[in-house]
C-alpha cells in the first residue's frame, strides 16, 4: 500500500507530462544498473541491486535532461539514445554473470522477499517523494505546463526538470523489489490515468491516483494469495483492469457511456 500510494501519487506528473514512454525507458534502464551492481559487489544482493538500479535510473534520467539543455537535441531523443546504450551494455554483460536465473525476481518482482530493511527504504523514498512534491507542487506544475511563464516568475525551470526526473527514478526504484523492473511502469502510469477519466481537477489526479494505487496494490496482493499467482504481475493486472473499466464506463469519458448518451 505504501509503494502503491507514493507511486500512484507521483503518477499524476507522468500523466500530465504525457511522458509514459519515458517511464518505460527508465524502468528498463534499471536492468543494466543491477548488472553493474553485481559486477561491483561481486554478488547479487538486495543492496547491490538497489544501488545499481538507482544509479542507472538517475544517470540516464538526469543525463537526458543535461543533453537536452542545448535545445539542439530533444529530451525524448536524448533519453532514447542513452537508455538504449545503457540497456545494450546490460544485455552484453548479462551472459557473463553467474546469477542470471536470480535476476527474474528483479525483472518481475518478488514481494515475499521484501524485508524490514526494504520496507524502511521504501518508507523513506515514499516520504521524500510525497514531501518534495507537495512542497514544490506549484513550481513543478508551472514547469510542466508553462515553462516560459515559470522562468519569467523566477522558477528555476531546469532545476525543476532535474528534480522531477530524480523523483521519478526514486519512485521506480522503490517499487523494484515489489513488482520488478518491467512492471514498475504500471504503478507509475495506471493510477492517475484511471483517475483522469473521471475528473479534470489536478489535486484529485494526485490524491486519487495515490488512493487508487494503494487499493490496487492491496487488492493485487490478496488476489495473488487466493489464486496462487505472482504478486507483482497481479498488482499491475488489477490496476490495468481498473483503467479499462474506467475507460469503458466513466460517466464523462467512458466509451460505453458516450454511446448511450
Beta strands, then each sheet from edge to edge (+ up, - down):
end
